[in-house]
Amino acid sequence: MIYFVDEDVRYLEAFVVELECRGHKVRVLDDADVGFKELTGAADIDIALIDIMLAVEQDPHKSRYKIESEEEELTTGLAFLDDLVVQRPDVFPQKAAVLTCAREPWLVTRIKHVCGKHKIPLLNKDNFASSLEFAEQIEEIIQSYPGAKA
């Protein structure tokens, strides 16, 4: 299963359709709290594509991710990724990638640092000319995992 953890469902639609046409099962998880609940128990993870500016539970008192500053609001996906690495070391960070359209220099630097630390791909949503190109990139990443089926 390919998981997108991103609230921007309309933006992802073409990517999801292309991946499904190629035979992949795809699920979109629309906030960090939903993503955490799903991914900490899932056994069928091919890859989790994580947005950085990630929504959380509507009721901030129920959210696992406390957002008390603008910086935390813009980097929830990084906190989510670090949380997954602790909770599911059998899967993460190996089967994760960051999918973002962040442009702010301080934020891009921070994202690159976290991706480098975890040795995971950083994919910019704006760099794909088509959903076909995106799907090919995701399949290449999945095939690069040790033990991946040819």
C-alpha positions in Angstrom: 0.0 0.0 0.0 1.2 3.5 -0.8 0.2 6.0 1.8 0.0 9.7 1.3 -0.1 11.7 4.5 -1.4 15.0 3.2 -4.6 17.0 3.5 -4.4 18.4 0.0 -6.5 15.6 -1.6 -7.3 17.6 -4.8 -3.6 18.1 -5.5 -2.9 14.4 -5.1 -5.8 13.1 -7.2 -3.8 12.7 -10.4 -0.9 11.0 -8.5 -3.3 8.6 -6.8 -5.1 7.7 -10.1 -1.8 7.1 -11.9 -0.5 4.8 -9.1 -3.8 2.9 -9.0 -3.8 2.5 -12.8 -0.4 0.8 -12.3 -1.9 -1.7 -9.9 -0.9 -0.1 -6.6 -3.2 0.2 -3.6 -3.2 3.8 -2.4 -4.6 5.5 0.7 -4.7 9.2 1.5 -4.5 10.0 5.2 -5.6 13.6 5.7 -3.8 14.6 8.9 -0.9 13.7 11.2 -3.1 12.1 13.8 -5.0 9.9 11.4 -1.6 9.1 9.8 -0.1 8.1 13.1 -3.0 5.8 14.0 -3.0 4.1 10.6 0.8 3.8 10.0 1.7 2.5 13.5 -0.6 -0.5 12.9 -0.3 -1.1 9.2 1.4 -4.2 7.9 1.2 -3.4 4.2 3.3 -0.3 3.8 5.2 0.0 0.5 6.0 3.7 1.2 4.6 6.6 3.1 4.8 9.9 1.4 4.7 12.6 4.0 3.8 16.3 3.5 5.6 18.8 5.8 2.9 21.4 6.3 0.6 18.7 7.7 -2.8 19.3 9.3 -3.6 17.8 12.7 -6.7 16.7 14.6 -9.4 19.5 14.5 -9.5 19.6 18.3 -6.0 20.7 19.4 -6.5 19.1 22.8 -6.9 15.7 21.1 -4.0 16.0 18.8 -0.8 14.1 19.4 1.1 17.0 17.8 1.0 20.3 19.7 1.2 23.3 17.5 2.2 26.4 19.5 4.1 28.4 16.9 4.0 29.2 13.2 7.2 27.1 12.8 5.6 24.1 14.4 2.6 24.6 12.1 4.8 24.5 9.1 6.9 21.5 10.2 4.3 19.1 11.6 5.3 16.5 9.0 8.8 16.5 10.4 7.6 15.8 13.9 5.3 13.2 12.5 8.2 11.5 10.7 10.4 11.5 13.8 7.5 10.0 15.7 7.1 7.2 13.2 10.8 6.4 13.3 10.5 5.9 17.1 7.2 4.0 17.1 7.9 1.8 14.0 11.6 1.3 13.6 10.9 -1.9 11.7 9.4 0.2 8.8 10.5 3.8 9.2 12.4 5.7 8.1 13.3 3.1 5.4 9.8 3.3 3.8 9.2 7.0 4.0 9.7 9.9 1.7 9.0 13.6 2.1 6.6 15.1 -0.4 6.4 18.9 -0.2 6.2 22.2 -2.1 7.9 24.2 0.6 9.9 27.2 -0.7 11.0 29.2 2.3 14.8 28.9 2.6 14.8 28.1 6.3 12.2 25.4 5.9 13.9 23.8 2.9 17.1 23.7 4.8 15.4 22.1 7.7 13.6 19.5 5.5 16.9 18.6 3.7 18.6 18.2 7.1 15.9 15.8 8.3 15.8 13.8 5.0 19.6 13.5 5.1 19.5 12.4 8.8 17.0 9.7 7.9 18.5 8.9 4.5 15.1 9.3 2.8 14.0 10.9 -0.5 12.9 14.5 -0.7 10.4 15.0 -3.4 9.1 18.4 -4.4 5.5 18.3 -5.7 6.3 21.1 -8.2 9.2 19.2 -9.8 7.0 16.6 -11.5 5.9 17.4 -15.1 3.2 14.8 -14.9 1.6 12.2 -12.8 3.3 9.6 -15.0 6.7 11.0 -14.0 5.7 11.0 -10.4 4.5 7.4 -10.4 7.7 6.3 -12.1 9.7 8.0 -9.4 7.7 6.3 -6.6 8.0 2.9 -8.3 11.8 3.4 -8.6 12.0 4.2 -4.8 10.0 1.2 -3.9 12.1 -1.1 -6.1 15.2 0.2 -4.5 14.3 -1.2 -1.1 16.2 -4.3 0.0 14.1 -7.4 -0.8 11.8 -5.5 -3.2 10.0 -7.7 -5.7 11.2 -7.1 -9.3 
